[in-house]
Amino acid sequence: MIELVVLGVLAFCAFVVFGALFAAASMVGWILVLPFRMLGLLFRGVGLLVGLPLLLIALTVGGLVLGLGAVLAFVPLLPIALLAAAVVWLVRRAARRPAHV
């Protein structure tokens, strides 16, 4: 029975040792790869600076096209709106006349 406890303690120690070795190797790998990550971040930033004006132009043109489309979608309702405005104008003009007794 004591052999199983000793075997468990040895297995735990092996896990601790291999975990520490893996952590050290990961740290060394991270330090070796860090300059390349920073270079990639730099290239991404330059790409953003190059693409930002193009993105702003595309958004402006798209907004104008969609805005024009939204305005033109209501053009068929223009005669109905003009008729309603004429009726409102006639009703208000008739309501302003003084009543003759």
Backbone hydrogen bonds, N-H to C=O, Kabsch-Sander energy under -0.5 kcal/mol:
donor,donor_aa,acceptor,acceptor_aa,energy
4,L,1,M,-0.6
5,V,1,M,-1.1
6,V,2,I,-2.4
7,L,3,E,-2.7
8,G,4,L,-2.1
9,V,5,V,-2.3
10,L,6,V,-2.5
11,A,7,L,-2.3
12,F,8,G,-2.3
13,C,9,V,-2.4
14,A,10,L,-2.3
15,F,11,A,-2.4
16,V,12,F,-2.1
17,V,13,C,-2.5
18,F,14,A,-2.8
19,G,15,F,-2.2
20,A,16,V,-2.3
21,L,17,V,-2.4
22,F,18,F,-2.4
23,A,19,G,-2.3
24,A,20,A,-2.3
25,A,21,L,-2.5
26,S,22,F,-2.3
27,M,23,A,-2.1
28,V,24,A,-2.3
29,G,25,A,-2.5
30,W,26,S,-2.5
31,I,27,M,-2.2
32,L,28,V,-2.2
33,V,29,G,-1.9
34,L,30,W,-1.3
37,R,33,V,-1.9
38,M,34,L,-2.4
39,L,35,P,-2.2
40,G,36,F,-2.2
41,L,37,R,-2.1
42,L,38,M,-2.1
43,F,39,L,-2.4
44,R,40,G,-2.2
45,G,41,L,-2.0
46,V,42,L,-2.3
47,G,43,F,-2.5
48,L,44,R,-2.0
49,L,45,G,-2.3
50,V,46,V,-2.1
51,G,47,G,-2.4
52,L,48,L,-1.8
54,L,50,V,-0.5
55,L,51,G,-2.4
56,L,52,L,-2.5
57,I,53,P,-2.4
58,A,54,L,-2.4
59,L,55,L,-2.4
60,T,56,L,-2.2
61,V,57,I,-2.7
62,G,58,A,-2.5
63,G,59,L,-2.4
64,L,60,T,-2.4
65,V,61,V,-2.5
66,L,62,G,-2.7
67,G,63,G,-2.5
68,L,64,L,-2.6
69,G,65,V,-2.3
70,A,66,L,-2.2
71,V,67,G,-2.2
72,L,68,L,-2.7
73,A,69,G,-1.3
74,F,70,A,-0.6
74,F,71,V,-1.2
75,V,72,L,-0.8
77,L,74,F,-0.9
78,L,75,V,-1.9
81,A,77,L,-2.3
82,L,78,L,-2.5
83,L,79,P,-2.2
84,A,80,I,-2.3
85,A,81,A,-2.3
86,A,82,L,-2.2
87,V,83,L,-2.3
88,V,84,A,-2.4
89,W,85,A,-2.3
90,L,86,A,-2.4
91,V,87,V,-2.5
92,R,88,V,-2.3
93,R,89,W,-2.1
94,A,90,L,-2.2
95,A,91,V,-1.7
96,R,92,R,-0.8
97,R,94,A,-0.7
